[in-house]
Amino acid sequence: MKFRRLLPVCAVVLLTLAARCACALELSAGTVTPFDQNTLLVRSDTSGLLTLTPSLPDYDLMPAAVDLAVEAGETSVSWDGLSWHGEPLPPGRITLSACLQDASGAVAETSVEVKVAQPLCAAVSCLPEADVFCPKEDALRVECGLSRKGGVRLEIASAEEPDKVLRTLEGKAKDTVPVTLKWDGKDRKRKLLPDGDYILTAYSSALPDRRVSATVTLSSAPVPVPAVSETGDIFPADPENDEEVWAALTAPAVVGAGTEGQGLYLMKKKKYSPGGSISAWTAAVRCWKPTAPGAGSRPGAMLSANTWRAGCRRIS
C-alpha cells in the first residue's frame, strides 16, 4: 500500500526532472579569426541566459559571452576572438563551451572544438617612452605593436581638438616585434607645436577602425631626469596585480650595483656593458645570473617594453 501511494509522487518528480532536462542546446562555429567578426550559432528550444567560454589547457581565456539573454530558436553571437587585455587567441584548436540557464533554473550545456586561425593585422599597443618630452632635447620614441606583420600608422592630435590630425607617421612591422616611430614634436608642415597634451593613436593599415591611443605632454622646457636609486627587487611582489606589475616596469633600477643589480647588463650590438638603468621602455635587456664568483654567467630571460605578467618572473 505504501509503495502504491508513493507512485504518484515519484511520477511527479520524474516528470519535473524530465521537464528540467528537456532544454536542448546546440552550438556551431566555423574557423575563428582574432580581430575579425566571427559568428557563433546557438540553437535552443527555450529562452534563457547564455554563457560562452573558450578553454585551453594552462590558459585562462576570457568568455565570449556572459549571461547573454537569448530567445528560443537560433541566435547569432558575434565574437572577435580576443581574450583578456585584447590579446588574440593563440592559433590552433580550442574548446568552446556553451551554458544556457532558463527561467526555471534548468541548465543545458554543450561544447565544440573550434579552429583558431592567425589573427588579422591589428594594432595592439601604443607605448610612448615618456609621459612628458622636450623635442629640443630628443624626439619621442613610440612603440607601436601589431598582431602580425604589416603597416602601422601613428596619428598625432591635440587633446583640445582630438578630431584634427596634425601629423601622421608610418612604419612597417616585419613581425610581431613593435615598430618604433619617432615624433619630433612638429606638425605635417614641420612646424614645432606649442606646449600641451597630445593624443597618439596607432592603427594598422589593414584595420584602421581598431585603434590604440596614448596621451603625452609636449614641453618646451627640459624635462628633469628622475633620480635613479638602487632597488632591492625589480620584479613585482604580485605578478597578477596589474598596478604592481606596471609600477615595477616603470620604476628605474640601478644596473651593475647592489644585490639585484649585479648580473644585469644592457644589450647593445651584441656586447654587454654594465651601467645605465632599465625601465619599461628599455628596448632589450637580457638577465644574466652569475653561476659562481669568477665562473662567468648564464643567460636568463629577455625583457622588453612588451613584457607583462609572463615576463615578470624571478630568474632562478
Backbone bond lengths (Angstrom), bond angles and torsions (degrees), N, CA, C in turn:
res aa  C-N    CA-C-N  psi(-1)  N-CA   C-N-CA  omega(-1)  CA-C   N-CA-C  phi
1 M - - - 1.462 - - 1.540 111.02 -
2 K 1.339 115.53 -45.02 1.467 118.69 -179.19 1.531 110.05 -62.48
3 F 1.355 115.19 -37.65 1.465 119.07 -179.73 1.521 110.99 -64.20
4 R 1.355 116.38 -41.28 1.468 120.13 179.25 1.520 111.28 -64.93
5 R 1.354 117.40 -35.12 1.461 120.28 179.27 1.539 111.17 -68.05
6 L 1.332 115.10 -30.48 1.470 118.58 -178.58 1.520 113.15 -78.17
7 L 1.351 116.89 -18.83 1.457 120.02 -176.62 1.533 112.94 -58.48
8 P 1.348 119.58 -48.33 1.475 119.32 179.09 1.524 112.42 -60.05
9 V 1.343 116.01 -40.02 1.464 120.05 179.80 1.525 110.79 -63.53
10 C 1.333 116.67 -44.68 1.465 121.24 179.06 1.525 111.12 -63.01
11 A 1.348 115.39 -38.67 1.457 119.28 179.86 1.523 111.02 -63.51
12 V 1.351 116.05 -41.84 1.469 119.98 178.51 1.522 110.54 -63.39
13 V 1.329 117.04 -43.11 1.467 121.04 179.35 1.517 110.97 -61.83
14 L 1.339 116.78 -45.30 1.459 120.97 -179.79 1.524 111.88 -63.79
15 L 1.322 116.70 -40.98 1.463 120.84 178.42 1.527 110.76 -64.54
16 T 1.337 115.98 -39.69 1.466 120.30 178.54 1.517 111.20 -63.67
17 L 1.343 116.09 -45.15 1.461 120.40 178.71 1.521 111.43 -64.02
18 A 1.326 115.74 -39.34 1.461 119.64 178.78 1.518 110.96 -64.11
19 A 1.330 116.11 -39.04 1.464 120.20 178.83 1.520 110.43 -65.48
20 R 1.360 115.35 -38.79 1.457 119.25 -179.62 1.528 111.72 -69.25
21 C 1.316 117.64 -29.82 1.457 121.28 -178.34 1.523 112.71 -93.89
22 A 1.338 116.39 2.70 1.462 119.53 -174.60 1.515 113.07 -79.65
23 C 1.350 117.23 -8.20 1.457 121.14 -178.33 1.525 109.61 -71.02
24 A 1.327 116.68 110.04 1.462 121.19 178.87 1.517 109.07 -91.16
25 L 1.339 116.05 140.16 1.460 121.32 -176.90 1.525 108.85 -136.14
26 E 1.324 116.09 129.58 1.456 121.97 177.37 1.526 109.12 -127.77
27 L 1.328 115.62 144.47 1.456 122.03 -179.59 1.528 108.79 -134.94
28 S 1.316 117.32 131.76 1.459 121.38 176.73 1.522 109.28 -137.75
29 A 1.336 115.33 144.33 1.458 120.83 -179.07 1.518 109.39 -154.41
30 G 1.326 116.60 143.21 1.450 121.18 174.95 1.522 109.84 -88.64
31 T 1.301 115.89 -158.40 1.461 120.44 177.72 1.530 109.61 -68.14
32 V 1.322 115.64 133.19 1.465 121.53 -179.07 1.524 109.32 -98.07
33 T 1.321 116.40 126.07 1.459 122.46 178.04 1.524 108.92 -113.50
34 P 1.331 119.02 113.63 1.464 120.87 179.19 1.519 112.40 -56.61
35 F 1.336 115.95 140.54 1.461 126.67 -178.03 1.527 112.42 76.56
36 D 1.334 117.39 4.63 1.452 120.86 176.67 1.527 108.90 -106.33
37 Q 1.330 116.75 169.11 1.458 121.17 176.32 1.532 108.91 -92.20
38 N 1.320 115.77 91.01 1.459 121.95 -178.43 1.526 109.85 -89.48
39 T 1.329 116.53 141.76 1.462 121.40 -177.75 1.526 110.46 -107.96
40 L 1.332 115.60 126.47 1.457 123.05 174.12 1.528 108.02 -109.00
41 L 1.332 117.30 132.11 1.459 121.76 -179.48 1.527 109.78 -105.57
42 V 1.331 114.94 127.64 1.463 121.71 179.13 1.525 108.37 -121.57
43 R 1.317 116.36 128.88 1.470 121.66 178.15 1.516 108.97 -119.86
44 S 1.334 115.45 130.49 1.462 121.13 -179.81 1.521 109.67 -147.73
45 D 1.326 116.40 150.07 1.470 119.50 179.17 1.522 111.96 -92.08
46 T 1.323 116.86 8.15 1.459 120.45 178.15 1.522 109.45 -147.94
47 S 1.309 116.77 158.21 1.466 121.47 176.64 1.521 109.42 -84.63
48 G 1.313 116.02 166.39 1.463 119.88 179.46 1.512 111.49 165.61
49 L 1.337 115.09 -163.56 1.458 122.40 179.70 1.529 109.08 -105.56
50 L 1.321 115.56 125.61 1.458 121.78 -173.54 1.528 110.62 -108.81
51 T 1.334 115.48 135.13 1.459 122.45 173.96 1.522 109.02 -125.48
52 L 1.332 116.79 127.76 1.460 122.75 179.16 1.518 108.92 -115.46
53 T 1.330 117.33 124.10 1.455 121.85 -173.85 1.523 111.26 -129.84
54 P 1.329 118.64 117.62 1.463 120.99 172.56 1.528 109.50 -81.72
55 S 1.301 117.58 151.35 1.461 120.41 -179.15 1.519 110.83 -146.84
56 L 1.331 113.73 148.62 1.457 123.88 175.32 1.519 107.79 -144.99
57 P 1.315 118.46 147.28 1.464 119.47 176.17 1.526 110.68 -59.85
58 D 1.315 116.67 133.27 1.464 123.72 177.50 1.522 113.10 66.93
59 Y 1.337 118.25 16.42 1.461 121.62 177.69 1.530 109.45 -124.41
60 D 1.331 115.13 140.84 1.464 120.93 172.82 1.521 106.79 -107.68
61 L 1.329 116.44 102.10 1.453 121.52 -175.54 1.525 111.62 -101.70
62 M 1.313 116.45 147.38 1.460 121.94 -178.95 1.531 109.96 -75.30
63 P 1.330 118.62 136.92 1.470 121.02 178.09 1.521 111.80 -60.02
64 A 1.326 115.24 146.02 1.464 120.00 176.60 1.524 111.09 -76.98
65 A 1.315 117.29 -26.00 1.467 122.65 177.52 1.529 108.07 -158.95
66 V 1.328 116.28 144.91 1.466 121.76 179.28 1.525 108.57 -132.98
67 D 1.343 115.95 121.49 1.470 122.08 178.02 1.537 111.75 50.62
68 L 1.309 115.18 47.17 1.462 120.91 177.49 1.528 109.41 -82.09
69 A 1.326 117.22 122.15 1.464 121.22 -179.23 1.528 110.11 -72.01
70 V 1.339 115.87 122.41 1.463 121.39 179.71 1.522 109.17 -128.09
71 E 1.323 115.18 152.58 1.455 121.60 176.83 1.526 109.49 -97.47
72 A 1.329 114.80 166.12 1.463 119.65 177.38 1.532 109.55 -63.84
73 G 1.319 115.71 144.24 1.451 120.24 -178.09 1.509 110.72 112.45
74 E 1.327 116.46 -147.28 1.464 121.17 -177.41 1.522 110.58 -102.93
75 T 1.320 115.90 133.57 1.462 122.35 -179.63 1.524 109.11 -126.94
76 S 1.336 116.28 132.68 1.467 121.88 176.11 1.527 108.89 -98.53
77 V 1.307 115.76 128.66 1.463 121.72 179.09 1.528 108.29 -117.42
78 S 1.322 116.98 125.17 1.463 121.49 178.05 1.520 109.78 -88.95
79 W 1.335 115.86 134.99 1.469 121.02 -176.64 1.521 108.82 -139.02
80 D 1.339 116.59 133.42 1.459 121.12 -178.38 1.522 113.64 -87.59
81 G 1.327 117.81 -2.87 1.464 120.23 177.75 1.511 114.15 70.82
82 L 1.344 116.25 28.09 1.460 120.75 -179.51 1.511 110.56 -111.22
83 S 1.333 115.47 155.87 1.460 121.09 177.86 1.522 108.92 -112.73
84 W 1.335 115.93 -152.95 1.464 120.69 -176.65 1.522 110.68 -60.04
85 H 1.332 116.24 145.21 1.468 124.54 177.32 1.529 112.10 58.65
86 G 1.341 116.49 23.71 1.451 119.84 177.33 1.513 114.62 73.37
87 E 1.329 117.69 17.88 1.463 120.71 179.76 1.529 109.85 -79.87
88 P 1.330 118.05 136.36 1.471 120.38 179.92 1.525 111.39 -71.32
89 L 1.318 116.45 149.17 1.450 120.77 175.41 1.523 109.91 -63.64
90 P 1.320 118.32 144.63 1.467 120.09 178.75 1.521 110.96 -68.70
91 P 1.331 118.20 141.95 1.468 120.31 178.46 1.526 111.36 -61.18
92 G 1.299 115.60 146.78 1.466 120.53 -177.99 1.517 110.20 136.16
93 R 1.317 115.37 -145.77 1.466 120.79 179.47 1.520 110.59 -121.66
94 I 1.325 114.88 138.63 1.455 121.57 178.06 1.523 108.57 -128.54
95 T 1.331 115.57 164.95 1.458 121.89 173.76 1.522 108.63 -102.23
96 L 1.322 116.13 125.14 1.460 121.51 178.83 1.523 108.16 -109.48
97 S 1.335 116.47 117.45 1.463 121.89 -176.81 1.521 110.48 -107.12
98 A 1.336 115.28 142.66 1.466 121.92 177.86 1.524 109.02 -120.26
99 C 1.325 115.42 136.95 1.465 121.64 177.90 1.529 108.40 -133.80
100 L 1.338 115.66 123.69 1.464 121.14 -178.66 1.524 109.33 -121.30
101 Q 1.321 115.89 125.87 1.466 121.67 177.28 1.524 108.88 -114.91
102 D 1.351 116.41 122.91 1.460 119.43 -178.91 1.519 111.19 -89.66
103 A 1.339 116.32 -177.38 1.468 121.38 -175.17 1.518 112.69 -64.13
104 S 1.334 117.79 -26.99 1.463 120.33 -179.40 1.520 113.18 -82.49
105 G 1.335 116.47 -7.34 1.453 120.45 -178.51 1.517 113.43 98.04
106 A 1.332 116.83 -4.50 1.458 120.16 178.53 1.520 110.42 -68.07
107 V 1.326 115.72 140.78 1.457 121.75 -176.12 1.521 109.81 -120.11
108 A 1.320 115.98 132.17 1.457 122.43 174.87 1.520 108.35 -120.68
109 E 1.311 116.44 138.88 1.460 120.79 -177.14 1.527 110.57 -134.20
110 T 1.321 115.24 150.13 1.455 121.90 174.70 1.520 107.76 -158.71
111 S 1.315 116.75 164.94 1.468 121.01 179.33 1.522 110.07 -151.22
112 V 1.325 115.97 153.67 1.457 122.52 177.80 1.526 108.32 -137.98
113 E 1.321 115.72 157.61 1.453 121.17 174.69 1.520 108.39 -93.45
114 V 1.319 116.04 130.81 1.463 121.35 -174.47 1.524 109.48 -123.37
115 K 1.330 116.09 139.81 1.458 121.62 175.67 1.526 109.55 -88.88
116 V 1.327 115.70 133.55 1.462 121.50 177.16 1.524 108.58 -108.49
117 A 1.326 116.61 122.67 1.461 122.12 -179.01 1.529 110.56 -88.36
118 Q 1.327 116.35 176.25 1.456 121.06 173.95 1.527 109.28 -62.75
119 P 1.325 117.91 142.51 1.471 119.64 -178.08 1.519 112.45 -69.55
120 L 1.328 115.42 157.23 1.451 119.88 170.02 1.528 108.92 -69.01
121 C 1.319 116.02 160.12 1.463 119.78 179.59 1.525 108.76 -76.41
122 A 1.329 116.10 111.02 1.464 121.34 -177.56 1.523 109.91 -138.51
123 A 1.316 116.63 151.86 1.462 121.52 175.87 1.515 109.58 -72.32
124 V 1.324 116.93 132.24 1.463 121.03 -179.74 1.526 112.80 -119.42
125 S 1.334 117.53 -15.20 1.465 119.07 -179.71 1.515 110.69 -156.06
126 C 1.327 114.62 151.29 1.464 123.31 174.59 1.523 106.30 -141.18
127 L 1.336 116.53 99.77 1.462 121.09 -170.18 1.524 111.27 -121.54
128 P 1.337 117.75 98.93 1.470 119.44 173.76 1.522 109.61 -72.93
129 E 1.330 116.70 149.34 1.460 120.32 -176.03 1.526 112.34 -73.00
130 A 1.333 117.47 -16.13 1.466 120.37 -179.39 1.517 109.68 -151.29
131 D 1.314 115.73 155.63 1.460 120.70 176.57 1.526 111.53 -80.72
132 V 1.338 115.50 -30.59 1.466 121.92 179.39 1.528 107.79 -128.19
133 F 1.321 117.60 133.63 1.460 119.64 178.09 1.515 110.61 -142.06
134 C 1.330 113.96 153.95 1.465 121.57 177.80 1.524 107.61 -114.38
135 P 1.337 118.25 111.92 1.472 120.41 -178.17 1.518 113.51 -63.17
136 K 1.332 118.36 -20.06 1.453 120.77 178.01 1.526 110.94 -70.44
137 E 1.332 116.43 -24.89 1.463 120.44 179.68 1.522 111.52 -87.80
138 D 1.317 116.41 -47.88 1.461 120.35 -177.89 1.521 109.11 -167.36
139 A 1.315 115.84 159.00 1.462 120.70 176.85 1.529 109.68 -73.71
140 L 1.307 116.01 154.24 1.460 121.64 178.99 1.520 109.03 -86.39
141 R 1.319 117.03 123.18 1.468 121.87 176.79 1.521 109.22 -90.40
142 V 1.321 115.57 131.70 1.461 121.91 -178.79 1.521 108.76 -126.32
143 E 1.323 116.69 123.19 1.458 121.20 177.96 1.529 109.50 -90.31
144 C 1.324 116.06 120.33 1.465 121.84 178.78 1.521 108.27 -111.57
145 G 1.328 115.81 115.60 1.452 120.59 -177.43 1.515 112.22 -97.30
146 L 1.338 116.46 140.35 1.458 122.71 176.99 1.518 109.71 -119.49
147 S 1.318 116.12 155.62 1.458 121.21 179.56 1.524 112.15 -74.26
148 R 1.329 117.36 -19.54 1.461 123.17 175.46 1.518 107.86 -161.65
149 K 1.327 117.52 173.54 1.454 119.72 -175.52 1.530 111.05 -63.77
150 G 1.342 114.94 146.03 1.457 120.33 -178.18 1.514 110.50 162.20
151 G 1.313 115.59 -175.89 1.454 121.27 -179.49 1.515 112.10 -86.77
152 V 1.326 116.30 144.88 1.462 121.70 179.33 1.525 108.86 -130.94
153 R 1.322 115.69 145.54 1.458 121.91 177.60 1.525 109.43 -126.91
154 L 1.329 114.61 145.47 1.457 121.34 179.20 1.520 108.57 -125.61
155 E 1.332 116.31 115.51 1.460 121.59 179.22 1.522 109.92 -98.29
156 I 1.331 115.79 139.33 1.465 121.77 177.16 1.522 108.19 -114.57
157 A 1.317 116.00 129.88 1.469 121.90 178.19 1.517 109.10 -142.06
158 S 1.323 115.24 153.02 1.463 120.09 176.78 1.524 109.56 -72.78
159 A 1.338 115.89 143.53 1.461 119.69 178.49 1.529 110.76 -64.29
160 E 1.324 117.08 -24.21 1.461 120.64 179.11 1.529 111.48 -77.52
161 E 1.348 116.73 -28.70 1.465 121.73 177.71 1.532 108.73 -132.12
162 P 1.324 117.37 74.12 1.473 120.64 -173.94 1.521 114.48 -64.67
163 D 1.334 117.89 -20.97 1.461 120.64 -178.52 1.534 112.97 -86.16
164 K 1.320 117.11 -7.98 1.457 121.43 -179.37 1.527 109.59 -100.15
165 V 1.337 116.70 107.72 1.464 121.49 -178.20 1.521 109.62 -79.27
166 L 1.329 116.56 123.19 1.462 122.23 -177.51 1.526 112.51 -93.40
167 R 1.326 116.03 -28.18 1.472 120.42 -176.82 1.525 108.48 -159.75
168 T 1.319 116.21 145.84 1.467 121.33 175.97 1.524 108.74 -129.68
169 L 1.326 116.32 125.44 1.460 122.58 176.81 1.522 108.45 -108.09
170 E 1.317 116.93 148.84 1.456 121.29 -177.70 1.522 110.81 -130.40
171 G 1.322 115.21 150.66 1.456 121.96 177.12 1.506 109.49 -156.08
172 K 1.321 116.33 175.71 1.457 121.25 -179.87 1.513 109.89 -137.88
173 A 1.319 115.48 129.76 1.461 121.15 178.92 1.518 109.28 -94.90
174 K 1.325 115.91 129.88 1.458 120.71 176.68 1.527 111.44 -84.32
175 D 1.326 115.38 -16.46 1.463 120.80 -179.32 1.517 106.65 -155.06
176 T 1.351 116.42 -160.23 1.461 119.88 177.45 1.526 111.77 -81.63
177 V 1.337 117.58 0.67 1.460 120.90 176.07 1.532 108.43 -66.87
178 P 1.336 118.45 130.72 1.468 120.26 -177.10 1.528 112.75 -58.52
179 V 1.337 114.85 145.32 1.461 121.65 175.67 1.524 107.91 -90.20
180 T 1.326 116.98 131.02 1.460 120.80 179.06 1.522 109.44 -97.55
181 L 1.328 115.97 117.39 1.466 122.45 176.81 1.526 108.53 -109.74
182 K 1.315 116.04 145.74 1.464 121.05 -178.14 1.528 110.36 -114.59
183 W 1.342 113.82 130.82 1.463 120.00 177.47 1.514 108.54 -115.10
184 D 1.336 116.00 125.69 1.468 121.56 -177.88 1.521 113.52 -91.17
185 G 1.336 116.77 10.90 1.461 119.71 178.70 1.512 114.15 81.27
186 K 1.350 116.94 11.95 1.466 120.50 -177.25 1.530 110.50 -111.32
187 D 1.338 115.65 160.75 1.455 121.21 177.26 1.531 109.58 -87.42
188 R 1.326 117.33 -172.59 1.467 121.01 -176.35 1.529 112.13 -66.60
189 K 1.353 117.59 -19.52 1.464 121.31 177.23 1.525 111.77 -91.83
190 R 1.344 115.00 10.41 1.470 122.80 -179.99 1.531 112.25 63.07
191 K 1.327 114.84 31.34 1.460 120.55 176.29 1.526 108.51 -101.11
192 L 1.335 115.47 131.85 1.463 120.04 -178.24 1.521 110.13 -64.62
193 L 1.298 116.09 128.72 1.469 121.60 -178.11 1.522 110.63 -80.56
194 P 1.337 117.51 153.77 1.467 120.83 179.82 1.525 112.13 -71.55
195 D 1.333 115.01 164.27 1.462 120.16 177.63 1.524 110.13 -59.88
196 G 1.309 115.51 148.33 1.461 120.05 178.18 1.517 111.77 151.60
197 D 1.304 115.45 -175.47 1.455 122.22 179.68 1.528 109.77 -92.93
198 Y 1.341 115.08 139.14 1.453 121.14 -179.06 1.528 110.24 -132.32
199 I 1.322 114.93 145.04 1.465 121.44 -178.75 1.525 108.74 -101.45
200 L 1.322 115.64 125.88 1.459 122.33 176.37 1.519 107.83 -103.67
201 T 1.317 117.34 124.89 1.463 122.12 -177.15 1.517 110.10 -124.91
202 A 1.335 115.62 119.75 1.462 121.09 -179.93 1.524 109.54 -104.83
203 Y 1.336 115.14 141.80 1.465 120.31 174.94 1.526 108.54 -155.83
204 S 1.326 115.71 158.21 1.460 119.93 -179.54 1.517 109.57 -89.32
205 S 1.334 115.83 157.88 1.460 120.36 177.89 1.523 111.12 -66.37
206 A 1.358 116.06 -29.16 1.463 120.22 -177.67 1.523 112.40 -78.74
207 L 1.342 117.03 -34.94 1.471 121.40 -178.54 1.530 109.31 -127.85
208 P 1.321 118.82 76.30 1.461 120.71 -178.08 1.519 114.56 -68.29
209 D 1.345 117.15 -17.37 1.462 119.09 -178.81 1.522 112.45 -80.26
210 R 1.328 117.54 -19.72 1.464 120.19 178.36 1.527 108.00 -93.81
211 R 1.337 116.34 111.81 1.453 121.50 -172.37 1.522 111.74 -126.09
212 V 1.328 113.84 148.10 1.464 121.69 177.27 1.519 107.21 -125.68
213 S 1.325 117.54 130.41 1.462 120.63 -172.73 1.524 112.34 -124.01
214 A 1.320 114.12 159.46 1.461 122.93 173.44 1.519 107.78 -148.40
215 T 1.320 116.47 155.51 1.460 121.79 -179.24 1.521 110.26 -116.46
216 V 1.330 116.80 134.20 1.464 122.06 178.04 1.516 108.64 -129.66
217 T 1.320 115.23 161.72 1.464 121.62 178.12 1.517 109.71 -113.59
218 L 1.327 116.34 124.78 1.460 121.71 176.81 1.514 108.31 -91.36
219 S 1.326 116.63 130.47 1.458 121.70 -178.44 1.521 109.34 -131.08
220 S 1.329 116.49 131.56 1.463 120.20 177.35 1.522 111.28 -77.70
221 A 1.322 116.39 -17.26 1.464 120.65 178.47 1.523 109.26 -89.57
222 P 1.323 117.60 147.34 1.467 120.82 178.49 1.532 111.20 -56.83
223 V 1.311 115.40 141.99 1.461 120.72 -179.02 1.521 109.02 -88.76
224 P 1.341 118.11 124.42 1.466 120.13 179.00 1.530 110.97 -60.78
225 V 1.309 116.18 138.92 1.460 121.19 178.12 1.518 108.92 -86.39
226 P 1.333 118.52 124.45 1.464 119.75 -179.71 1.516 111.09 -66.29
227 A 1.315 114.76 144.73 1.458 119.83 179.23 1.521 110.04 -66.30
228 V 1.321 115.39 135.52 1.462 120.63 178.21 1.516 108.45 -98.18
229 S 1.294 116.68 123.15 1.456 120.93 -179.53 1.518 109.43 -121.23
230 E 1.299 115.45 152.91 1.456 120.92 -179.82 1.526 109.90 -65.60
231 T 1.300 116.53 136.40 1.463 121.25 -179.82 1.516 109.48 -118.28
232 G 1.319 115.48 153.18 1.464 120.03 -179.05 1.509 112.84 -81.88
233 D 1.336 118.13 -26.81 1.456 120.55 -176.66 1.516 108.77 -157.22
234 I 1.330 116.94 124.13 1.459 119.89 -179.07 1.517 111.41 -89.10
235 F 1.332 118.54 -2.08 1.455 122.27 -178.57 1.523 110.03 -101.20
236 P 1.329 118.14 145.49 1.466 121.00 -179.50 1.522 111.42 -69.33
237 A 1.331 115.04 148.86 1.469 119.53 179.03 1.521 110.67 -67.36
238 D 1.335 116.02 -36.36 1.466 121.10 179.61 1.526 108.56 -122.90
239 P 1.345 118.75 99.91 1.462 120.72 -177.47 1.517 114.19 -67.46
240 E 1.345 118.36 -9.29 1.462 121.59 177.83 1.524 112.08 -91.21
241 N 1.343 116.65 -6.47 1.459 121.29 -179.42 1.523 109.18 -95.38
242 D 1.340 117.00 113.29 1.463 121.36 -175.69 1.527 112.20 -59.15
243 E 1.326 117.63 -39.52 1.459 120.56 -178.10 1.527 111.09 -65.95
244 E 1.335 117.11 -42.11 1.452 120.35 179.53 1.526 111.36 -68.95
245 V 1.337 116.54 -37.19 1.465 120.57 177.72 1.529 109.77 -63.39
246 W 1.324 116.81 -46.48 1.471 120.70 -179.35 1.522 110.94 -63.93
247 A 1.336 117.20 -41.73 1.468 120.49 179.29 1.526 110.83 -62.73
248 A 1.336 116.67 -39.80 1.463 120.07 179.60 1.517 111.74 -68.73
249 L 1.340 116.81 -35.62 1.461 120.17 -179.28 1.521 112.36 -71.40
250 T 1.311 116.92 -35.07 1.465 120.57 -175.49 1.521 113.01 -91.48
251 A 1.326 118.80 -12.95 1.462 120.81 -178.76 1.527 110.17 -76.20
252 P 1.352 118.04 129.64 1.473 119.42 176.84 1.522 110.58 -70.11
253 A 1.310 116.97 152.78 1.457 121.37 -179.96 1.515 109.32 -143.67
254 V 1.323 116.30 143.49 1.455 121.01 179.08 1.526 109.50 -71.23
255 V 1.308 115.93 137.12 1.461 121.65 178.16 1.522 108.58 -109.40
256 G 1.314 116.74 130.03 1.453 121.27 177.17 1.509 113.88 87.39
257 A 1.321 118.27 13.23 1.463 121.44 177.94 1.515 108.90 -146.14
258 G 1.300 117.19 145.49 1.459 120.82 179.20 1.512 112.27 84.76
259 T 1.326 115.66 171.49 1.456 120.91 -176.68 1.516 112.04 -61.45
260 E 1.339 116.42 -47.58 1.456 119.88 -178.38 1.521 111.49 -80.06
261 G 1.343 117.41 -29.27 1.448 119.81 -175.94 1.517 113.59 -71.46
262 Q 1.328 118.08 -31.72 1.450 119.91 -178.77 1.523 110.35 -64.67
263 G 1.313 113.60 131.26 1.455 118.02 178.98 1.514 113.30 97.44
264 L 1.339 118.27 -3.24 1.463 121.04 176.02 1.527 108.46 -101.94
265 Y 1.326 116.02 124.65 1.449 120.31 -177.20 1.527 109.98 -131.85
266 L 1.312 115.86 142.63 1.455 120.20 177.09 1.525 109.52 -77.22
267 M 1.337 115.65 136.95 1.453 121.04 178.40 1.528 109.54 -90.10
268 K 1.320 117.07 127.38 1.464 120.20 176.44 1.522 108.60 -153.23
269 K 1.331 115.63 115.59 1.452 121.84 178.03 1.527 112.04 53.11
270 K 1.330 114.58 44.46 1.464 122.25 176.10 1.524 113.28 64.62
271 K 1.319 116.80 15.28 1.458 119.98 176.00 1.516 108.26 -119.01
272 Y 1.310 116.42 147.22 1.453 120.85 -177.05 1.527 108.18 -115.00
273 S 1.307 115.85 117.31 1.453 120.05 -179.30 1.512 109.84 -125.72
274 P 1.332 118.60 131.04 1.464 120.60 -178.83 1.517 111.32 -72.14
275 G 1.319 114.68 159.42 1.454 120.40 178.20 1.502 111.72 110.48
276 G 1.330 116.67 165.19 1.456 120.53 -179.81 1.511 111.27 91.70
277 S 1.320 116.71 -169.41 1.458 120.87 179.83 1.510 109.30 -138.13
278 I 1.310 116.91 157.00 1.451 121.77 177.89 1.512 108.98 -120.13
279 S 1.317 115.72 150.86 1.458 121.11 178.35 1.515 107.92 -153.89
280 A 1.327 117.28 -168.62 1.462 120.52 -179.57 1.521 111.91 -64.13
281 W 1.325 116.79 -20.91 1.464 119.00 -173.77 1.519 112.40 -101.77
282 T 1.321 118.42 5.96 1.453 120.40 174.53 1.519 108.68 -64.32
283 A 1.325 116.63 126.48 1.463 119.96 -173.84 1.518 112.09 -61.85
284 A 1.330 117.94 -46.37 1.460 119.24 -179.67 1.514 109.71 -157.11
285 V 1.292 117.43 124.03 1.456 122.93 178.55 1.516 108.10 -130.86
286 R 1.315 116.66 129.09 1.457 119.28 175.45 1.522 108.50 -105.63
287 C 1.317 115.71 132.71 1.457 121.00 178.45 1.523 109.13 -87.67
288 W 1.324 116.02 126.39 1.456 120.93 177.29 1.514 108.45 -117.31
289 K 1.310 115.76 134.95 1.454 119.95 179.66 1.526 109.26 -114.54
290 P 1.343 118.16 117.46 1.467 120.04 178.65 1.520 110.60 -60.19
291 T 1.336 116.91 132.44 1.462 120.46 179.88 1.517 110.89 -78.46
292 A 1.303 117.06 -34.26 1.467 122.56 178.13 1.519 107.48 -167.11
293 P 1.338 118.11 157.51 1.458 119.75 179.97 1.530 111.16 -54.87
294 G 1.321 116.11 120.25 1.447 120.41 178.19 1.515 114.97 77.48
295 A 1.317 117.64 3.85 1.464 120.68 -176.82 1.524 112.60 -98.70
296 G 1.313 116.59 8.22 1.455 118.59 179.56 1.517 111.69 87.90
297 S 1.333 116.42 -166.09 1.458 121.67 -175.14 1.508 109.64 -135.79
298 R 1.308 115.26 163.10 1.458 120.36 173.76 1.519 108.23 -125.52
299 P 1.349 118.47 146.77 1.468 120.50 -175.12 1.513 112.10 -69.60
300 G 1.331 114.36 148.72 1.465 120.15 175.60 1.506 109.89 -111.69
301 A 1.328 118.52 -120.40 1.464 121.99 -175.91 1.519 110.40 -116.49
302 M 1.317 114.75 157.38 1.462 120.57 176.84 1.522 109.89 -86.27
303 L 1.323 116.32 137.65 1.456 121.84 173.82 1.522 107.76 -117.16
304 S 1.305 117.14 144.40 1.462 121.14 177.23 1.507 109.03 -150.13
305 A 1.324 116.71 -178.39 1.464 120.74 179.75 1.515 111.65 -66.34
306 N 1.333 116.91 -19.34 1.458 119.90 179.48 1.522 112.21 -96.29
307 T 1.332 117.48 8.98 1.457 120.17 179.02 1.525 109.12 -75.08
308 W 1.335 115.41 121.76 1.462 119.40 179.06 1.512 108.61 -120.04
309 R 1.321 117.65 -134.14 1.461 120.32 -176.21 1.529 111.93 -57.55
310 A 1.343 115.84 -44.36 1.453 119.42 -174.40 1.524 111.86 -60.84
311 G 1.334 117.21 -31.51 1.454 119.70 -177.13 1.509 113.58 -93.07
312 C 1.309 118.04 -9.82 1.462 120.84 -176.37 1.516 110.05 -89.56
313 R 1.292 115.92 66.05 1.454 121.01 177.72 1.526 108.76 -125.11
314 R 1.292 116.45 147.00 1.470 120.32 176.49 1.514 109.31 -67.07
315 I 1.304 117.11 133.32 1.459 121.18 177.87 1.517 108.34 -76.55
316 S 1.323 117.59 120.43 1.466 120.98 -176.89 1.518 109.99 -116.14
